[in-house]
């Protein structure tokens, strides 16, 4: 098996557009790493460079201890699973899975053993004689995974493999792919724009924007300790609320004044921000409507006029505006709050995030 290492890798197209300016990234052997970010952030380009489907303009790319900049895709010992499945429509499931091994002149008994083992793991045994058109989307995606599995690659590359599936199937396939990684103990690199997929599947997540890594860490660290506003807003569903807050000195500490809320902080980092504006970040689940939370919060309370409510079963999402910033609160559905209501929401002051307004880097969390 093998890790992957990018050393000062740049990707510039012939028209002069640079999509990856200077990529330094190390993916460990047997690790499941998710590349996540908005469309155009460079995540698929990064994956395609690993596969050899995109050339590298500068820098070095290692798979294991080997520089693979000029190594042909077929000689990189990788397998790629695409969003579109890319199955051969005229071949049965068995033949689709066996085809790459047949091209390698692998003995027939070895092919048969590998295909049937993969089919058993992926629960495809009843479908081996069917053509792709007779399969559901989830079954076709499992065939694409099986076709990659039989090759025993050093690295699995998965490019938004679940985006064509419905919500229920996506959830099922997420757990299947995670289980497959545990079983195979191979390096997986997975591209998605869906932060829920990233959070539930990755050992570590690489958040990208404009071809630059914003943060590379575990899901828990990204969620609890985002490096900047982009990561804080991208990771988490619904996303983190942001509002402008003015810093004031208050006794031995400081206050963040955001609309009606006064949030106390004691960190001396705020000394240089007195009289200035910062950005206060609060996750929707850290806004509370309960009486005991309101009593505990003191002056750290927002007065919210509800513009929209969404019933989500055990929770209600409340949408409102604070000083022109759109906000969301997640509250238990036993509270019958609806469109047009005015409510008080307590900020959990132990879970706030504060960002520099100009650099958008984290100041306090």
FIVO-845575 format. One record per atom (N, C-alpha, C): z, x, y; residue in three letters. Coordinates in steps of 0.02 Angstrom, whole numbers, padded with zeros to 5 digits, always signed. Example, Ala and Ser with C-alpha at 12.3 -4.5 7.8 and 13.67 -1.06 7.14 Angstrom:
BEGIN
+00390+00660-00284ALA +00390+00615-00225ALA +00390+00660-00165ALA +00354+00642-00112SER +00357+00684-00053SER +00394+00645+00002SER 
This chain:
BEGIN
+00000+00042-00059UNK +00000+00000+00000UNK +00000+00044+00062UNK -00007+00012+00121UNK -00016+00054+00180UNK +00007+00018+00243UNK +00035+00058+00289UNK +00047+00034+00357UNK -00015+00044+00399UNK -00012+00019+00461UNK -00068+00023+00508UNK -00042+00051+00573UNK -00080+00096+00604UNK -00057+00126+00666UNK -00115+00132+00716UNK -00105+00104+00775UNK -00151+00113+00831UNK -00123+00165+00878UNK -00161+00216+00893UNK -00140+00268+00941UNK -00189+00269+00999UNK -00167+00242+01056UNK -00206+00241+01118UNK -00277+00214+01106UNK -00280+00159+01071UNK -00345+00129+01054UNK -00370+00087+01113UNK -00434+00098+01129UNK -00467+00060+01182UNK -00529+00026+01154UNK -00542-00034+01179UNK -00603-00069+01160UNK -00638-00093+01223UNK -00696-00063+01237UNK -00738-00082+01294UNK -00807-00101+01268UNK -00831-00159+01288UNK -00897-00181+01265UNK -00953-00149+01307UNK -01014-00157+01283UNK -01072-00124+01315UNK -01081-00147+01388UNK -01057-00208+01404UNK -01064-00232+01473UNK -01010-00205+01519UNK -00968-00160+01492UNK -00917-00128+01533UNK -00851-00165+01535UNK -00846-00222+01501UNK -00783-00260+01500UNK -00735-00229+01449UNK -00676-00211+01473UNK -00624-00183+01429UNK -00576-00239+01409UNK -00572-00252+01344UNK -00528-00305+01319UNK -00463-00277+01292UNK -00464-00214+01270UNK -00403-00180+01247UNK -00400-00114+01285UNK -00356-00108+01336UNK -00356-00047+01377UNK -00322+00013+01345UNK -00266+00002+01311UNK -00228+00059+01282UNK -00177+00032+01233UNK -00198+00024+01171UNK -00157-00009+01120UNK -00120+00042+01078UNK -00053+00038+01078UNK -00011+00078+01034UNK +00033+00031+00994UNK +00021+00030+00929UNK +00054-00019+00886UNK +00062+00010+00816UNK +00121+00002+00787UNK +00132+00025+00719UNK +00158-00033+00676UNK +00120-00048+00624UNK +00137-00101+00576UNK +00159-00066+00512UNK +00219-00083+00489UNK +00247-00047+00431UNK +00215-00071+00366UNK +00219-00029+00316UNK +00196-00046+00249UNK +00233-00108+00224UNK +00197-00157+00196UNK +00224-00218+00167UNK +00251-00267+00218UNK +00241-00254+00282UNK +00266-00298+00334UNK +00218-00356+00348UNK +00246-00413+00367UNK +00206-00471+00388UNK +00210-00473+00465UNK +00156-00453+00498UNK +00154-00450+00571UNK +00106-00503+00597UNK +00128-00540+00646UNK +00086-00592+00677UNK +00066-00569+00747UNK +00001-00571+00761UNK -00025-00559+00828UNK -00035-00627+00861UNK +00000-00637+00917UNK -00002-00704+00948UNK -00014-00696+01023UNK -00045-00748+01052UNK -00059-00748+01123UNK -00112-00799+01138UNK -00124-00812+01203UNK -00175-00862+01221UNK -00245-00838+01205UNK -00293-00883+01208UNK -00363-00865+01197UNK -00384-00809+01245UNK -00420-00759+01217UNK -00444-00705+01259UNK -00394-00648+01269UNK -00337-00650+01234UNK -00286-00598+01244UNK -00300-00534+01205UNK -00348-00535+01159UNK -00366-00475+01122UNK -00340-00473+01051UNK -00308-00526+01028UNK -00278-00524+00961UNK -00330-00523+00906UNK -00383-00563+00912UNK -00435-00563+00860UNK -00475-00498+00862UNK -00486-00471+00922UNK -00520-00407+00928UNK -00480-00352+00893UNK -00414-00354+00901UNK -00370-00305+00867UNK -00378-00311+00792UNK -00377-00372+00766UNK -00384-00383+00694UNK -00452-00359+00669UNK -00505-00373+00708UNK -00572-00353+00688UNK -00582-00278+00690UNK -00544-00243+00733UNK -00547-00170+00732UNK -00515-00143+00668UNK -00461-00174+00645UNK -00431-00153+00582UNK -00481-00163+00525UNK -00517-00219+00528UNK -00565-00235+00475UNK -00627-00192+00478UNK -00640-00161+00536UNK -00702-00123+00544UNK -00759-00164+00569UNK -00745-00227+00589UNK -00798-00271+00614UNK -00810-00260+00689UNK -00764-00226+00722UNK -00773-00205+00791UNK -00763-00129+00795UNK -00806-00096+00830UNK -00799-00023+00838UNK -00743-00008+00888UNK -00717+00053+00885UNK -00664+00075+00930UNK -00695+00121+00983UNK -00681+00105+01046UNK -00711+00145+01101UNK -00676+00211+01110UNK -00610+00211+01100UNK -00571+00272+01109UNK -00506+00265+01070UNK -00473+00322+01056UNK -00410+00322+01018UNK -00422+00325+00944UNK -00368+00319+00906UNK -00372+00325+00833UNK -00335+00267+00799UNK -00366+00243+00745UNK -00337+00191+00704UNK -00324+00218+00634UNK -00262+00213+00611UNK -00243+00237+00545UNK -00229+00177+00499UNK -00253+00181+00438UNK -00229+00138+00384UNK -00200+00185+00332UNK -00135+00181+00323UNK -00100+00233+00285UNK -00102+00297+00325UNK -00119+00352+00292UNK -00124+00417+00326UNK -00195+00435+00346UNK -00241+00387+00339UNK -00312+00401+00349UNK -00338+00371+00414UNK -00371+00413+00454UNK -00405+00387+00514UNK -00467+00350+00491UNK -00474+00286+00513UNK -00528+00245+00486UNK -00579+00225+00540UNK -00577+00258+00598UNK -00623+00240+00652UNK -00695+00234+00628UNK -00717+00280+00586UNK -00787+00282+00565UNK -00796+00263+00491UNK -00744+00233+00461UNK -00748+00212+00391UNK -00777+00142+00388UNK -00826+00131+00345UNK -00858+00066+00338UNK -00807+00014+00314UNK -00815-00049+00334UNK -00768-00102+00313UNK -00756-00105+00238UNK -00809-00096+00199UNK -00801-00102+00126UNK -00761-00045+00095UNK -00752+00008+00134UNK -00714+00066+00108UNK -00643+00070+00138UNK -00621+00018+00172UNK -00555+00020+00204UNK -00500-00010+00159UNK -00519-00040+00104UNK -00471-00071+00058UNK -00431-00125+00093UNK -00467-00167+00129UNK -00435-00225+00162UNK -00470-00288+00138UNK -00437-00345+00146UNK -00468-00410+00131UNK -00454-00456+00190UNK -00504-00493+00210UNK -00497-00536+00269UNK -00508-00609+00251UNK -00465-00651+00278UNK -00470-00724+00268UNK -00485-00754+00336UNK -00540-00792+00341UNK -00563-00819+00405UNK -00542-00891+00415UNK -00546-00913+00477UNK -00534-00982+00496UNK -00582-01029+00461UNK -00644-01007+00451UNK -00697-01051+00425UNK -00703-01051+00349UNK -00656-01017+00315UNK -00655-01010+00241UNK -00711-00965+00216UNK -00773-00974+00240UNK -00830-00931+00222UNK -00841-00929+00146UNK -00837-00987+00114UNK -00850-00990+00041UNK -00924-01000+00028UNK -00946-00978-00030UNK -01016-00989-00051UNK -01023-01060-00078UNK -01060-01104-00045UNK -01061-01175-00065UNK -01093-01188-00133UNK -01137-01142-00155UNK -01172-01153-00219UNK -01134-01126-00279UNK -01077-01092-00265UNK -01037-01062-00320UNK -00975-01104-00333UNK -00953-01103-00395UNK -00890-01136-00412UNK -00832-01096-00382UNK -00773-01126-00384UNK -00712-01092-00361UNK -00703-01026-00400UNK -00713-01029-00465UNK -00706-00969-00506UNK -00754-00914-00482UNK -00818-00933-00472UNK -00868-00883-00452UNK -00854-00856-00382UNK -00831-00900-00337UNK -00813-00877-00270UNK -00759-00823-00273UNK -00709-00835-00315UNK -00654-00787-00320UNK -00674-00724-00356UNK -00722-00730-00402UNK -00742-00673-00443UNK -00796-00630-00411UNK -00830-00656-00361UNK -00892-00626-00337UNK -00884-00553-00314UNK -00832-00540-00274UNK -00822-00472-00248UNK -00810-00422-00305UNK -00774-00445-00356UNK -00760-00401-00413UNK -00824-00389-00454UNK -00867-00440-00458UNK -00930-00431-00494UNK -00974-00379-00458UNK -00974-00381-00392UNK -01013-00332-00354UNK -00989-00261-00367UNK -00925-00254-00382UNK -00896-00188-00396UNK -00907-00167-00468UNK -00941-00210-00507UNK -00952-00197-00579UNK -00887-00193-00618UNK -00838-00234-00597UNK -00774-00238-00632UNK -00786-00272-00700UNK -00755-00246-00754UNK -00764-00277-00820UNK -00747-00352-00820UNK -00784-00391-00858UNK -00777-00464-00858UNK -00707-00487-00877UNK -00676-00452-00926UNK -00609-00473-00947UNK -00558-00461-00892UNK -00567-00407-00853UNK -00522-00393-00797UNK -00531-00446-00742UNK -00594-00463-00729UNK -00609-00515-00679UNK -00576-00580-00699UNK -00585-00600-00761UNK -00558-00663-00785UNK -00482-00664-00778UNK -00450-00610-00796UNK -00376-00607-00792UNK -00353-00613-00719UNK -00386-00577-00674UNK -00366-00578-00603UNK -00377-00646-00572UNK -00435-00676-00586UNK -00451-00741-00557UNK -00402-00794-00582UNK -00387-00793-00646UNK -00342-00844-00673UNK -00270-00834-00650UNK -00249-00771-00641UNK -00182-00758-00615UNK -00177-00784-00543UNK -00228-00769-00502UNK -00228-00792-00433UNK -00230-00869-00430UNK -00271-00899-00473UNK -00276-00972-00474UNK -00210-01004-00492UNK -00173-00973-00538UNK -00108-00999-00558UNK -00058-00996-00499UNK -00056-00939-00465UNK -00011-00931-00408UNK -00026-00981-00353UNK -00091-00994-00341UNK -00112-01037-00286UNK -00123-01110-00308UNK -00105-01125-00371UNK -00112-01193-00398UNK -00184-01218-00394UNK -00230-01174-00413UNK -00301-01191-00411UNK -00331-01199-00481UNK -00291-01193-00533UNK -00317-01195-00601UNK -00359-01257-00616UNK -00340-01317-00593UNK -00380-01376-00609UNK -00448-01378-00573UNK -00458-01333-00524UNK -00518-01338-00482UNK -00567-01281-00492UNK -00556-01238-00542UNK -00597-01179-00550UNK -00671-01194-00562UNK -00687-01252-00590UNK -00757-01270-00604UNK -00789-01312-00549UNK -00751-01325-00496UNK -00778-01366-00442UNK -00813-01324-00389UNK -00859-01356-00352UNK -00891-01324-00295UNK -00848-01337-00232UNK -00853-01295-00181UNK -00812-01304-00121UNK -00816-01373-00089UNK -00875-01406-00092UNK -00882-01471-00059UNK -00838-01524-00092UNK -00815-01512-00153UNK -00773-01560-00188UNK -00698-01546-00176UNK -00682-01500-00131UNK -00613-01482-00118UNK -00591-01504-00049UNK -00526-01513-00041UNK -00498-01527+00025UNK -00495-01463+00066UNK -00480-01470+00130UNK -00474-01411+00173UNK -00421-01363+00150UNK -00364-01389+00129UNK -00310-01345+00105UNK -00329-01309+00042UNK -00365-01344-00003UNK -00387-01312-00066UNK -00439-01258-00052UNK -00484-01270-00005UNK -00534-01219+00013UNK -00500-01157+00042UNK -00448-01169+00082UNK -00414-01111+00111UNK -00378-01071+00057UNK -00351-01106+00007UNK -00319-01070-00048UNK -00370-01030-00089UNK -00431-01056-00095UNK -00484-01019-00129UNK -00500-00955-00090UNK -00503-00961-00024UNK -00516-00902+00018UNK -00460-00851+00010UNK -00398-00874+00005UNK -00342-00829-00007UNK -00348-00797-00077UNK -00367-00837-00126UNK -00374-00811-00194UNK -00428-00758-00199UNK -00483-00770-00164UNK -00538-00721-00163UNK -00514-00654-00135UNK -00470-00657-00085UNK -00442-00595-00057UNK -00392-00564-00105UNK -00352-00605-00138UNK -00299-00580-00183UNK -00326-00539-00241UNK -00380-00563-00272UNK -00404-00531-00333UNK -00426-00459-00322UNK -00438-00441-00259UNK -00461-00374-00243UNK -00403-00324-00238UNK -00342-00348-00240UNK -00283-00304-00233UNK -00289-00257-00173UNK -00301-00284-00113UNK -00311-00241-00055UNK -00246-00209-00031UNK -00252-00155+00007UNK -00193-00126+00039UNK -00168-00170+00096UNK -00215-00204+00129UNK -00198-00243+00188UNK -00234-00311+00186UNK -00196-00365+00199UNK -00225-00431+00208UNK -00232-00445+00282UNK -00290-00466+00304UNK -00302-00486+00373UNK -00319-00560+00374UNK -00282-00599+00414UNK -00292-00671+00416UNK -00304-00693+00488UNK -00365-00719+00501UNK -00385-00737+00569UNK -00383-00813+00579UNK -00328-00837+00607UNK -00317-00909+00619UNK -00337-00951+00558UNK -00311-00935+00499UNK -00335-00968+00438UNK -00317-01042+00432UNK -00270-01066+00472UNK -00246-01135+00464UNK -00268-01182+00520UNK -00307-01157+00567UNK -00321-01197+00627UNK -00367-01256+00612UNK -00402-01256+00556UNK -00445-01313+00539UNK -00409-01367+00498UNK -00345-01356+00484UNK -00309-01403+00441UNK -00267-01451+00483UNK -00251-01509+00454UNK -00208-01557+00490UNK -00136-01531+00489UNK -00093-01564+00528UNK -00025-01539+00540UNK +00015-01532+00475UNK +00010-01581+00431UNK +00049-01580+00369UNK +00026-01522+00324UNK -00040-01515+00318UNK -00067-01461+00277UNK -00050-01392+00306UNK -00051-01387+00372UNK -00034-01323+00404UNK +00036-01302+00385UNK +00082-01350+00386UNK +00152-01335+00368UNK +00156-01313+00296UNK +00121-01347+00251UNK +00122-01329+00180UNK +00093-01259+00170UNK +00036-01246+00203UNK +00002-01182+00193UNK +00042-01124+00224UNK +00079-01137+00278UNK +00121-01085+00306UNK +00170-01059+00254UNK +00203-01106+00220UNK +00252-01086+00170UNK +00219-01052+00111UNK +00158-01074+00093UNK +00122-01042+00037UNK +00102-00971+00054UNK +00079-00959+00115UNK +00059-00892+00135UNK +00120-00846+00138UNK +00176-00872+00164UNK +00237-00832+00166UNK +00261-00814+00096UNK +00257-00863+00050UNK +00277-00850-00020UNK +00230-00799-00052UNK +00166-00804-00035UNK +00116-00757-00062UNK +00132-00686-00039UNK +00151-00678+00023UNK +00169-00612+00048UNK +00229-00584+00010UNK +00279-00626-00002UNK +00338-00603-00039UNK +00319-00582-00110UNK +00273-00619-00139UNK +00254-00605-00208UNK +00211-00542-00214UNK +00164-00533-00167UNK +00117-00477-00172UNK +00145-00413-00144UNK +00193-00418-00097UNK +00222-00357-00066UNK +00168-00312-00037UNK +00124-00343+00002UNK +00068-00308+00034UNK +00074-00317+00110UNK +00043-00272+00148UNK +00043-00278+00221UNK -00001-00337+00242UNK +00027-00383+00281UNK -00010-00441+00307UNK -00013-00435+00383UNK -00073-00445+00411UNK -00081-00450+00483UNK -00114-00518+00496UNK -00081-00559+00535UNK -00099-00630+00542UNK -00110-00645+00616UNK -00168-00673+00633UNK -00183-00691+00703UNK -00177-00766+00712UNK -00143-00787+00765UNK -00138-00858+00781UNK -00126-00866+00856UNK -00143-00925+00883UNK -00123-00941+00952UNK -00063-00989+00950UNK -00042-01008+00889UNK +00011-01057+00878UNK +00078-01021+00871UNK +00121-01026+00921UNK +00184-00989+00919UNK +00231-01016+00864UNK +00222-01078+00843UNK +00263-01104+00788UNK +00246-01068+00723UNK +00181-01057+00711UNK +00161-01018+00652UNK +00190-00948+00656UNK +00185-00918+00715UNK +00210-00850+00724UNK +00285-00846+00709UNK +00323-00893+00736UNK +00396-00891+00729UNK +00418-00903+00657UNK +00382-00945+00621UNK +00403-00963+00553UNK +00380-00913+00500UNK +00329-00872+00515UNK +00298-00831+00464UNK +00310-00756+00472UNK +00313-00731+00532UNK +00312-00659+00543UNK +00379-00624+00533UNK +00377-00565+00502UNK +00436-00520+00504UNK +00445-00496+00575UNK +00389-00477+00607UNK +00388-00460+00678UNK +00327-00492+00710UNK +00333-00505+00774UNK +00280-00538+00811UNK +00259-00493+00869UNK +00194-00485+00876UNK +00166-00446+00932UNK +00136-00496+00982UNK +00168-00505+01039UNK +00144-00551+01091UNK +00098-00513+01137UNK +00036-00538+01144UNK -00015-00504+01184UNK -00039-00546+01242UNK -00057-00512+01296UNK -00087-00543+01355UNK -00135-00493+01387UNK -00197-00514+01397UNK -00247-00471+01428UNK -00254-00404+01393UNK -00250-00405+01326UNK -00259-00344+01287UNK -00199-00297+01288UNK -00144-00319+01317UNK -00084-00276+01323UNK -00026-00309+01285UNK +00011-00269+01247UNK +00069-00294+01211UNK +00126-00308+01261UNK +00149-00369+01262UNK +00204-00388+01306UNK +00272-00375+01274UNK +00275-00386+01208UNK +00337-00373+01170UNK +00320-00375+01096UNK +00351-00331+01058UNK +00340-00328+00985UNK +00408-00325+00953UNK +00428-00381+00922UNK +00497-00384+00896UNK +00502-00440+00845UNK +00563-00450+00820UNK +00575-00504+00772UNK +00572-00571+00809UNK +00559-00626+00772UNK +00558-00692+00804UNK +00623-00707+00842UNK +00680-00691+00813UNK +00744-00706+00845UNK +00752-00668+00910UNK +00733-00603+00910UNK +00739-00563+00972UNK +00692-00589+01026UNK +00631-00608+01007UNK +00584-00634+01057UNK +00611-00698+01088UNK +00642-00739+01047UNK +00668-00803+01072UNK +00730-00794+01115UNK +00776-00752+01091UNK +00840-00744+01126UNK +00837-00694+01183UNK +00795-00643+01176UNK +00793-00589+01225UNK +00721-00572+01246UNK +00686-00620+01277UNK +00617-00606+01298UNK +00615-00552+01352UNK +00563-00511+01351UNK +00558-00455+01398UNK +00535-00477+01467UNK +00499-00533+01470UNK +00473-00556+01534UNK +00458-00631+01532UNK +00435-00658+01588UNK +00423-00729+01592UNK +00367-00752+01545UNK +00317-00710+01535UNK +00262-00729+01492UNK +00287-00741+01420UNK +00326-00694+01394UNK +00353-00701+01326UNK +00400-00761+01323UNK +00443-00767+01373UNK +00491-00823+01375UNK +00456-00890+01374UNK +00400-00895+01411UNK +00364-00958+01415UNK +00320-00971+01355UNK +00298-00918+01322UNK +00252-00926+01265UNK +00289-00941+01200UNK +00347-00910+01191UNK +00385-00919+01129UNK +00437-00973+01139UNK +00434-01024+01098UNK +00479-01081+01103UNK +00439-01145+01116UNK +00459-01199+01082UNK +00424-01262+01090UNK +00474-01319+01093UNK +00475-01358+01149UNK +00438-01348+01211UNK +00457-01281+01244UNK +00416-01259+01290UNK +00427-01194+01319UNK +00486-01193+01367UNK +00509-01133+01384UNK +00565-01125+01430UNK +00549-01155+01498UNK +00601-01185+01529UNK +00595-01209+01598UNK +00606-01152+01647UNK +00567-01151+01700UNK +00575-01101+01753UNK +00585-01136+01820UNK +00633-01113+01859UNK +00643-01140+01926UNK +00665-01085+01973UNK +00646-01092+02036UNK +00665-01043+02086UNK +00739-01050+02103UNK +00773-00993+02110UNK +00844-00993+02126UNK +00859-00938+02177UNK +00903-00954+02225UNK +00923-00905+02275UNK +00990-00874+02255UNK +00995-00808+02263UNK +01057-00773+02244UNK +01103-00769+02305UNK +01166-00790+02295UNK +01217-00785+02347UNK +01279-00750+02320UNK +01313-00715+02363UNK +01377-00683+02345UNK +01431-00736+02344UNK +01474-00734+02294UNK +01529-00783+02289UNK +01590-00749+02260UNK +01636-00728+02305UNK +01696-00692+02283UNK +01677-00627+02251UNK +01701-00615+02190UNK +01686-00552+02155UNK +01621-00558+02114UNK +01591-00617+02114UNK +01529-00627+02076UNK +01473-00652+02120UNK +01427-00690+02088UNK +01367-00714+02123UNK +01351-00785+02099UNK +01314-00820+02141UNK +01290-00887+02123UNK +01214-00888+02126UNK +01184-00922+02077UNK +01113-00937+02079UNK +01105-01009+02100UNK +01077-01021+02159UNK +01070-01088+02186UNK +01001-01114+02170UNK +00997-01163+02124UNK +00933-01192+02104UNK +00938-01267+02115UNK +00908-01292+02169UNK +00912-01362+02188UNK +00987-01381+02194UNK +01010-01430+02156UNK +01080-01451+02161UNK +01127-01408+02118UNK +01099-01366+02076UNK +01141-01327+02029UNK +01163-01261+02059UNK +01226-01244+02045UNK +01253-01179+02065UNK +01278-01144+02002UNK +01241-01093+01981UNK +01255-01058+01918UNK +01291-00993+01931UNK +01353-00985+01908UNK +01390-00923+01921UNK +01368-00866+01874UNK +01360-00806+01902UNK +01346-00746+01862UNK +01389-00689+01891UNK +01407-00642+01847UNK +01452-00589+01869UNK +01421-00520+01867UNK +01359-00515+01841UNK +01328-00450+01831UNK +01311-00417+01898UNK +01328-00353+01906UNK +01316-00317+01969UNK +01242-00304+01982UNK +01199-00319+01932UNK +01127-00313+01944UNK +01106-00358+02002UNK +01143-00412+02014UNK +01124-00460+02065UNK +01141-00438+02136UNK +01178-00382+02142UNK +01197-00358+02209UNK +01136-00346+02253UNK +01083-00318+02223UNK +01023-00302+02261UNK +00978-00363+02273UNK +00997-00420+02243UNK +00957-00480+02251UNK +00989-00531+02298UNK +01047-00516+02326UNK +01081-00563+02371UNK +01035-00582+02429UNK +01028-00648+02439UNK +00984-00674+02492UNK +00912-00680+02470UNK +00896-00658+02410UNK +00827-00661+02386UNK +00820-00715+02332UNK +00758-00730+02316UNK +00744-00779+02264UNK +00728-00745+02198UNK +00753-00774+02144UNK +00738-00752+02076UNK +00712-00814+02038UNK +00693-00804+01976UNK +00671-00860+01934UNK +00723-00871+01880UNK +00750-00932+01878UNK +00800-00950+01828UNK +00764-00984+01770UNK +00776-00959+01709UNK +00746-00988+01649UNK +00798-01021+01605UNK +00785-01083+01586UNK +00831-01121+01543UNK +00789-01156+01490UNK +00807-01147+01427UNK +00770-01181+01373UNK +00789-01255+01372UNK +00742-01299+01350UNK +00755-01371+01350UNK +00817-01391+01311UNK +00833-01355+01258UNK +00892-01373+01218UNK +00957-01349+01250UNK +00952-01311+01304UNK +01012-01286+01340UNK +01027-01327+01402UNK +00995-01385+01407UNK +01013-01435+01458UNK +01047-01493+01422UNK +01108-01511+01443UNK +01149-01558+01405UNK +01169-01619+01447UNK +01169-01677+01414UNK +01186-01740+01447UNK +01256-01763+01430UNK +01287-01732+01379UNK +01353-01754+01355UNK +01407-01745+01409UNK +01455-01790+01410UNK +01508-01788+01461UNK +01548-01724+01460UNK +01564-01700+01399UNK +01605-01638+01395UNK +01566-01578+01421UNK +01500-01577+01410UNK +01459-01523+01436UNK +01455-01525+01512UNK +01449-01585+01540UNK +01448-01594+01612UNK +01513-01571+01644UNK +01569-01588+01611UNK +01634-01568+01637UNK +01643-01493+01635UNK +01620-01462+01581UNK +01626-01389+01573UNK +01581-01351+01622UNK +01522-01380+01639UNK +01472-01345+01679UNK +01493-01337+01752UNK +01540-01378+01775UNK +01560-01373+01846UNK +01502-01392+01892UNK +01481-01344+01934UNK +01426-01358+01981UNK +01357-01339+01952UNK +01355-01314+01891UNK +01291-01295+01860UNK +01258-01357+01829UNK +01242-01405+01872UNK +01216-01470+01849UNK +01154-01488+01890UNK +01102-01511+01856UNK +01040-01534+01888UNK +01040-01610+01892UNK +01018-01636+01948UNK +01006-01708+01956UNK +00933-01722+01941UNK +00920-01757+01887UNK +00851-01765+01863UNK +00829-01838+01867UNK +00770-01849+01895UNK +00738-01915+01893UNK +00684-01912+01838UNK +00691-01953+01788UNK +00648-01947+01728UNK +00579-01977+01741UNK +00528-01934+01736UNK +00458-01954+01746UNK +00425-01977+01682UNK +00451-01954+01625UNK +00421-01972+01560UNK +00473-01958+01506UNK +00475-02001+01456UNK +00518-01988+01398UNK +00476-01992+01334UNK +00489-01947+01288UNK +00455-01947+01223UNK +00506-01951+01168UNK +00502-02004+01129UNK +00546-02012+01071UNK +00521-01970+01013UNK +00563-01923+00990UNK +00542-01876+00937UNK +00582-01886+00873UNK +00615-01944+00866UNK +00656-01955+00806UNK +00729-01942+00822UNK +00753-01884+00802UNK +00823-01867+00814UNK +00836-01845+00886UNK +00781-01832+00924UNK +00787-01809+00993UNK +00741-01849+01039UNK +00757-01846+01103UNK +00712-01871+01155UNK +00695-01813+01201UNK +00631-01805+01216UNK +00610-01756+01267UNK +00607-01792+01334UNK +00643-01766+01383UNK +00644-01795+01450UNK +00605-01748+01497UNK +00557-01775+01533UNK +00517-01737+01580UNK +00537-01756+01651UNK +00546-01705+01693UNK +00566-01717+01762UNK +00544-01657+01805UNK +00553-01663+01870UNK +00533-01610+01916UNK +00593-01584+01955UNK +00596-01519+01964UNK +00646-01488+02007UNK +00609-01443+02057UNK +00610-01462+02120UNK +00577-01423+02173UNK +00504-01407+02156UNK +00470-01456+02127UNK +00400-01447+02111UNK +00386-01414+02043UNK +00438-01392+02009UNK +00430-01361+01942UNK +00440-01414+01888UNK +00392-01418+01842UNK +00398-01466+01787UNK +00450-01442+01737UNK +00494-01487+01716UNK +00550-01469+01672UNK +00552-01516+01612UNK +00582-01492+01558UNK +00592-01532+01498UNK +00663-01522+01473UNK +00696-01576+01453UNK +00761-01572+01420UNK +00756-01605+01351UNK +00789-01576+01302UNK +00793-01605+01235UNK +00863-01632+01225UNK +00869-01697+01218UNK +00936-01726+01209UNK +00937-01769+01146UNK +00997-01781+01117UNK +01001-01824+01058UNK +00975-01895+01074UNK +00941-01925+01026UNK +00910-01990+01038UNK +00960-02047+01044UNK +01024-02033+01029UNK +01074-02086+01037UNK +01085-02103+01111UNK +01064-02057+01156UNK +01069-02071+01227UNK +01006-02108+01249UNK +01015-02170+01271UNK +00958-02213+01287UNK +00933-02200+01358UNK +00905-02140+01368UNK +00878-02122+01433UNK +00802-02136+01432UNK +00778-02167+01484UNK +00708-02186+01485UNK +00675-02170+01552UNK +00610-02180+01554UNK +00570-02171+01614UNK +00601-02206+01674UNK +00608-02169+01730UNK +00635-02198+01792UNK +00710-02190+01800UNK +00745-02169+01748UNK +00818-02160+01752UNK +00834-02097+01792UNK +00893-02098+01824UNK +00921-02039+01856UNK +00981-02015+01815UNK +00979-01952+01794UNK +01032-01925+01751UNK +01054-01857+01775UNK +01115-01838+01755UNK +01140-01771+01768UNK +01134-01730+01704UNK +01110-01668+01711UNK +01101-01624+01654UNK +01137-01558+01667UNK +01182-01541+01621UNK +01221-01480+01628UNK +01182-01420+01600UNK +01182-01365+01638UNK +01150-01303+01615UNK +01201-01263+01575UNK +01182-01243+01515UNK +01225-01199+01475UNK +01221-01129+01506UNK +01271-01111+01544UNK +01269-01048+01583UNK +01273-00986+01539UNK +01292-00995+01475UNK +01294-00938+01429UNK +01225-00920+01403UNK +01176-00964+01415UNK +01110-00954+01384UNK +01053-00952+01434UNK +01070-00936+01496UNK +01017-00932+01547UNK +00980-00865+01543UNK +00920-00865+01571UNK +00880-00804+01579UNK +00860-00800+01652UNK +00863-00740+01681UNK +00845-00732+01751UNK +00792-00677+01757UNK +00740-00692+01796UNK +00683-00647+01801UNK +00671-00628+01874UNK +00646-00568+01884UNK +00624-00546+01950UNK +00563-00587+01971UNK +00564-00614+02031UNK +00510-00659+02052UNK +00444-00623+02059UNK +00445-00559+02078UNK +00383-00522+02090UNK +00356-00490+02026UNK +00398-00456+01988UNK +00374-00421+01928UNK +00373-00466+01867UNK +00412-00521+01868UNK +00421-00568+01812UNK +00457-00536+01753UNK +00486-00476+01763UNK +00525-00443+01710UNK +00596-00473+01708UNK +00627-00468+01650UNK +00695-00495+01641UNK +00745-00455+01682UNK +00792-00491+01714UNK +00847-00459+01750UNK +00912-00468+01710UNK +00919-00529+01683UNK +00984-00547+01654UNK +00974-00600+01600UNK +01010-00591+01544UNK +01009-00643+01492UNK +01071-00637+01449UNK 
